[in-house]
């Protein structure tokens, strides 16, 4: 009888230990799921913030080009660039662009013309911790629990409006270059950023 009770008690202990182990595993799995959900939510929020910042930088660059080249814009673009900046952004003579360089002084800042085989964002170090080659956006004054680690910024590079070898009629006035805008936005996580690009076609400036 004693042996039977001892056996039953031992079997019950095994069942309890097994049940506790199962519960512990379930709790650990649930904890991992919660942590994974939090990480995903945080990553989603960081990506959304970086995208918003990059879109804002892209819009500012488009406005600057619209005002500098007297090209109609869909939005209300202010303030007007300085006379020196307008001269630098001339789409015919590209006065503010130097092949293989990014401008750092005030009228030429963010104007990049990479050499063959190099991207403008690499030349400018656009997504780096700091970039004196890019045009930064001012810090927003919106009070929010999530703020970007760095200000959004953008660069502008010229790209030809004709293909290499394309026939051009003699006496045809030179066409304005196109401008490629590259903007980057940052998030609260220094490892999350969003890069956006667009090609802008300016109106030809009459001599």
Protein Blocks (a to p, Z undefined) as FASTA:
>chain_A
ZZmmmmmmmmmmmmmmmmmmmmmmmmmmmmmmmmmmmmmmmmmmmmmmmmmmmmmmmmmm
mmmmmmmnopacfbdcdddddfklmmmmpcklommbcehiacfbfklgoiacddehiafk
lmnommmmbdckbccddddfbdcfbdcfbdcddddddddfbdehiacdehiacddddddd
ddddddfblkbccddddddddddddZZ
